[in-house]
């Protein structure tokens, strides 16, 4: 669920879709992880940050 969907096979995409339907909390978790990753990436790219 962490790989970009455009890099997955059709079978893998269908499997991920099935998992997301069965466990919507995983979709929410992925969104939170993506937001956290973006926040960390932006913080390390900002001038003056360590």
N, C-alpha and C positions, 0 to 999 in steps of 0.2 A: 504494500500500500504506500510505500515511500518512493517508488519509482514513477517517473512521469508516465502518464498513460500512453503518450505517443511513442513510447519505447517498448510497449508490451505487445505480445502477440494477441490475436483476437481471442484465443482460448483463455489467456491470462486476464484479459480485460473482462471477459464474461465471468470468470471466477471471482475477481475482485468485486464486480457488481453484485453477485450473489451474496458474498460476504457482507457487503455494506447494507444490503437489504435485511439480512439476518441479524446484524449487529450494528445498528446505527450509532452506538456509542463510539465505535471505532472511527467513524466519519468525523465525529466531534473531536476525538483525540488527535486525528491527523490534522485537522484545522488548527488546533492549539499548538501542535508541534511546528506546523508551518509558520504560524505567527511568531513563535518563540525563535525559530531559526532566523526569520527575517529581522527580528529585533536585535539579535546578537550580531548578525551580519552588518546591520546598519551601525551598530555601536562600534564595532571594530574598524569600520571604514571611516568614521568621523575623525577629523583632525583633533589631536590632543588626547585621544583615548588610548588607554594601554591595553 
